[in-house]
Amino acid sequence: MKLIVLILEISLSIIYCDAWLGDQTMDSGDIIICKSTNWIIDVFKYHTLIASGHDKLVHVIGHKNKAQIVEETVKQYLDRNMEKNCHNNGPGSKGRVRTVQDAYSSLEKFKGQSVYYNLLTCNCQHWVEYWANGQAWSPSSKQYGGKKCQAPTSGSKNLLKALFNF
């Protein structure tokens, strides 16, 4: 079984062209996916971030039921994390400028505050997918953002709150 998992991981690395994050070429608005070496469940072994510049990342750092939306340099991220092998998925459907604007909007709105975090219903992927593609969706959990998730989901009260500030 371990051999099969190893072969799968090597195959995914080749398909996704994993490289050390410090060597990645990034443009603002790119979706960056890093493989975690500190994962609990196989499905959730990736951390998703948005490049906000050639050397900056916006992402959600979650623990238990609270998270912070932060921006940090690649060096700060590497110094603090074990996730060093990453791949660049390029921009989402919103395009580079709107993705970064939405990420910065969330960063400002929740500055100094905790946001709700849940591994299944409101994780880093929900936020990045919202910023880049307009839907709070997690490809890993195959779920849209839950009711408590502040990343807006189409058709939810969260989207109305985000659009009309109520």
Secondary structure as UniProt FT lines:
FT   HELIX           2..16
FT   STRAND          19..20
FT   HELIX           21..23
FT   TURN            28..29
FT   STRAND          30..35
FT   HELIX           42..44
FT   STRAND          46..51
FT   STRAND          56..63
FT   TURN            64..65
FT   STRAND          66..73
FT   HELIX           74..80
FT   STRAND          85..91
FT   TURN            93..94
FT   HELIX           96..109
FT   TURN            110..112
FT   STRAND          115..116
FT   TURN            119..121
FT   HELIX           124..133
FT   STRAND          137..138
FT   TURN            139..142
FT   STRAND          143..144
FT   TURN            147..148
FT   TURN            154..155
FT   HELIX           157..164
//
